[in-house]
């Protein structure tokens, strides 16, 4: 019997597990969280309950951190991430499906390090998971359709949402959007609901405006917004100030390909390169979901279903491939409707912190780049420490890559944080 290990229990990973089981494989599903569903389903108790039947047919490993990959040899620490008694295991499956997902992308701007400046995902997690509003008067801004469910979640917990600001102008958004494509993947109803929610609460939705500065002493007190052109350069004289106690900013998502890089998978523009069967460049290793391209839960699940089926030795049905391809096409339209404007660095000042962990400023990066040695992107990061702090570039990495040039990830033998004592402990259980 084929043994398949799925890393990640979000929409892509769960769909992969289901299809691999249908194809007759023995399946183990690993996730760092204590419950299945990933970022998309984690606050939906009913949805998580629906996964119990699926996981009862698998080996389900919650609170499991994959800290290293050696080919298809999977090194795992089981136990709470902040616990001291985690146990080391090693798995050697016949096939490996990587479904590690993505996290918020936030572009720096003056004051973004102030308390009260949240990523859009963090604000939604607080609202849906803890029933806590990020603030009483909140501005939601950035780019992409994810801003809409974030605003809805904040309204549900009693926050006053002052506005939702999409940085891309209407011409860009409408050129990329297609209601027919949205209908193909079941998104029309969601869009209508979000629009109705904003209308009921009289929350304006404005395109072509962005947050360009946050101000405050001990925390954010006000934010400055401005009208921006299609390339996101600021139109002088269009600044407007909002009094807030929180601002939620997100500019889409970036993948988490650390394990794919550790496995030796080739990347393409920061995403894992896959073929039509979701195979990576490494034999026996498959990838699905946001690490292959940001497309949302529907696309992730469709890719995961194909990956799980092929990983187990099956052949996906033509209908399954068509569903995946339609979802990918819609994801491509979303990317075209909500791009990142190339002129966003114009928001920055010399003293703007770019890397919060190391407190590296935009001026530090510019001065290093202008030096006589003319270092490359990697040397520039080493010299300024940008992206090398505790978060290992998870927050600032895309912005630093934009400013320094280059987007490829470097292989780290240890892909996730591990204590020195855990690393030194020779006890490792085969499972």
N, C-alpha and C positions, 0 to 999 in steps of 0.2 A: 504494500500500500504506500502511495506517495505521501511523504510528510511535508506539509506546508506550514511555515511560520509567517504570520502576518504581524507587522509592527505598526501599531496605530489602530485604535478602535473608533475612529470617526466614520463618516459616511463611506469613504473609500475602503477602509479596512474591513468594516462589517460586511459590505457588499462582496468583497473578495473572499471573506470567510464563508459566506453563504454559498457562493458559486463553487468554491473548492470542495465544500461538503457534498454538494449535489453531484460533483464529478467523482465522488468516492474517495477523496483524500482524508488523511488524518490531519487535523488542523489545530494549531495553537495560536491564540491571539494575545498579544502583549500590549499594554498601555501603561503610561506613567500615572494616569488618573485612577481613582478608586471605583469608577463607574464607567460603563461604555457610553459611546455617543460622540466623543470628541468635543471640540469647541461648539459645533453646530447644535448638538442635541443635549449638551451637558446640563442645561437648566430645565429641560423638558422631562419631568418625571414620568409622564405617560409614555413618551417615546422610549426612555430607558427601560421601562417595564416591558415593552414589546421586544427588547433584545434578549430577554431571559431565555426564551425557547431556542433561539439561535445559539447562544453561548453554552447552553446545557449540552449541546452536541459537540462542543470544542473543549480544548484545554484553555481556560480563561485565566490569564495572569494579570490581574490588576496590580497597581502600584509596582510596576516592573520597569526599571530603567535599563535600556540597552546602552551600555557605555562604550562598547567597542565592537567592531566587526573585523573578522579575519577571513576574507573570502565570504563563504556562507556560514562560517562559524560565528555564532551569536553569543556575545558575552553579556550576561544579565545580572543586575542587582535587584533582588526582590525585597520589598518593604517600603515603608513611607520614606519619602525623599529626605525628610529631616530627622529620621530615626537613626539609631546607632546600631541596630541589630540586623542590618540588611544582609541577605545571604547571596553568595555568588553562585551562578549557574552558567552552564554553557550548553547551547543547543546546536545541533548539526542537521538541519533539515535538507530535504532534497530540493526544495524551492523556497525562495524568500520573497515576500511581497512587502515593499516599503510604502507605507501610507502615513508619513509623519506630518503631513499638513503644513500649515503656514501660520504666521502671526502678523500683527498689525505693522504696517509701514507708516512711519511718521517722519515728515521732513522737518528739520530744525528751523526755528525762527527765533528772534530775540525774545528771551523770557520763557522758552518752552520747558526749561528745567524747574520752573516755579511749582510749588505744591498747588494742586488744583487744576493743573494741566494734565488731562487724562488721554490715553489712547482711546479710540472709539470702542475697541473690544473690551478694554478694562471697564469702561463705564457701563457697557451692556451686561457684562458679567456681574457687576455689583447690583445692577437693577434687577436682573432676572434670577440670579442665584441667591442674593442676600436680601432682596427687596429694599435696597438702599440706593438713594439718589446721589449722584456725584456732587450735586449742589442744589441750591434752591433756584438760582437764576443761571441757566446753562446755555451756552452757545455750542452748536454742533457744526463742524466745518471740516473741509478736506475735499476728497474726490471719491466718487464711486457710489453704487446703490446701497452699500452697507450703512451709509449715514441714515437712511430711512428707518430701518428696524431699530437702530440705536435711539433715534429721536422718539420712536413709539415706546420703547422700553422706559425711557426717562419720563415720558408723560404718564405712563401707567403707575409709576411710583410717586407721582405728585410733583415732579419738578416743573418749573416754568421754562420751557424751551423758547428762547428769544428768537431764534431763526435757525434754519438749516442752510448752510452755504456750500454750494458746489463750485469748485474753482474753475472748472471748464465752462466756457460760454455755451449758450443754448445751441449755437450752430454746430459745435463739436459734438455735443451730447445727442442732438437729434439726428445727426448724420450717422452716428453709430447704432442708435437704437432702431429696433424693428418690432412692432407689435405682433406681426405674424410670427417672427422667430420666438418672441416671448411666449406666445400661445403654444408653440410646439413643446416647450419645456415646462408648461404649467405656471408661468410667472405672471400672467396677466392679472389674475385675482389678487396676488400679493401687491402688485403696484397700485391697483384700485383701492385696496384697503389702506395702504400707507397714505395715499393722497387724501382719502376721506378722513383719516385720523388727524393729519396736519390741518385740514380745513376746519374740522370741528373745534380744534384748540386754537385756531387762528394763528398758526405758526407759519410765517412766510418761508418759502423755499426760493432762494435766489441763486442764479447761476452767474458765473464770471466774477465771483468775489471770494477772497481768501483771508484767513487770519495771517497777518504779517508781523504781529508783535503782541506779547503778553506783558502786562505791567503789574507791579505790586512789590511789596517789601517782604513780608513773611509768607505771602501766598498771592495767587493771582487776584487782582482786584478789578482789572479792566483789560479788554483786548482791543487791538486796533485791526480793523479789516480794511481792505482796499479792493477796488475793481482791478481785475487782471486781464490781460490780453490772452489770446489763444495759446501763446507760449509761456504764459504765467508771469510775464513782466508786469510790474505795477504801473497803473495809470496814475500819474501824479495828480494830486488834488482831489482824489476820490476817497480819501481815508475817512473812516467812520469809527467812533469809539463806543463800545458797549460796556456798561458796568455789569460785572459777572462775579460769581464766586466759584465757577468752574467752567472749563472749556474742554470739549471732547473733540479731538482731532484725529483723523485717519485718512491716509492717502492710499487706500487699497491694502494689499497684503504682499508679503514676501515669503518664499518657500523656506522650509527647514531641511536642507539637503545634506546636513552633516553626516548622517549615516550612509547616504548614497555615495558621498565622496569617500568615506572610509572604506566602502566596499569596492571602490575603484570605478564607479559608474561615470561615464562621460556626461558633462553638462553642456547646455546650450543656452547662453544668456542667463546663467544662474539657475536654470531649471534642468531637471534630469531628462536626458534624451531617451525617448522610447520609440519603439516601432509600432506597427498597427496592432500587435498583440500585447502591448504594454511591456515588452521585454526591454531591459536596459542593455548597455554594452557589455555587461558581465553575465556570462552564462548562468542560468538558474536564478537570476535576480530580476524581479519585476518591480515596477513603480506605478503608482496611481494617485490621483487626487492632485492637491495643490502643488506638490513638489514637481509635477510635470507641466504645470501651467495653471494660473489662477482662474478658476471657472465656477466656483460655488459648489454647493452640496450636490446638486443634481448631476453636474459633470463629474464630480469626484466619485459618486456612487456608480455611475455608468462605467467609468474607467476601472474602478475596483472590481466590478463584476467580470469584466473581460480579463483582467489580470488574474483573478482567482481561478477562473475556469481554465485558462491556459497553463497556469502554474501547476494545477492538479493533473495535467495531461489531457484535458478535454479540448474541444473546439467550440468557441462561442457561436451561438445561433446568429444568423444574419440579422434578425430583429434586434438582438442585443448590440451588435456592431452599429446598426443604424441609429439606435438610441444614443449610443456614445458619440457618434459623429455629429448628430443634431445638437447635442449638449455642447460639444466642443465649438461648433459654429456659433452658437449663441454666446459662449464665453468670449470668442473672438470679437463679436460685436460689442460686448461690454468693454473689453479692453480698448477698442477704438473709440468708444463713447466717453471714456473716463481716463485719458492718458495722463502721464506726469509731464507737465510743461518743462521744457529744457531750461527756461530762464529763471527757475525758482531760486537759484543761488543769489539772485539780485535782492532777495529779501534780507540777506545776512549782512551783519556788520563785522568788523574785525574782531570785536570782543564777544561775538555770539558763540556760545558753547556748542560744539558739534558733537563731541563724544562726552556724555555726561559722566561716565565712569572715571575717565582720566582727566576730565575738565579741559580737554583740548579745544582750542578756539579755532574759528575760521581763519583768523590771522595767523595762527601757528601753522596751519596747513599751507596757506599761501606763501608764507615766508620760506618754509621748507622746500616748496616746489620751485621757488625762484632762486634757490641756492645754486652756486656754481657747479655742484656735482650733478645737478638735474636728476635726482633719484627716480627710479621707477615707482609704480604704485605700491608694491610690497615694501620696498625700502622706506617709502614715505610714511607708511603706517608704522613701521618699526621705529622710525626716528621721532615721530610725534606721539606715539602710543595710541593714536586714534583707532578705536575698534578692538583694542587689546585688553580691555578691562574685564571685570567679573562677568559681564553679560556676553563677552566674546563677540561683540558686534551685532548681537541680536536686535538691539534697538537702533544703533546708528550705522550699522554695516552698509545698507544700501546708499545712504546719504554720503558716507565716506567714500564708497566706491564711485559714486557720481562725481565727487569733487576731486578724487585722486586718479580716476580712470581705472577701468578694469572691473569686472564683476564676478570672476571665477573664484570659487572657494578653495582654500588650501586644505590639504589633508591633515587632520589632527588625529593621532593615534587614539586619544581619549576624546570621545565625541560628546560626553556629558560629564558634569561634575561628579567626582568620586573622591572620597577621603583617602588620605595617604595610608591610613591603617587598613582600609578595605583593599587598596591596591597591593599592599604588602602581604596581605593574608593569603597564604598559598591554598587554602581550602576552596575547592571549586567542585560543584556537584554537576555531573552530567545528567541531563534530563531530556 
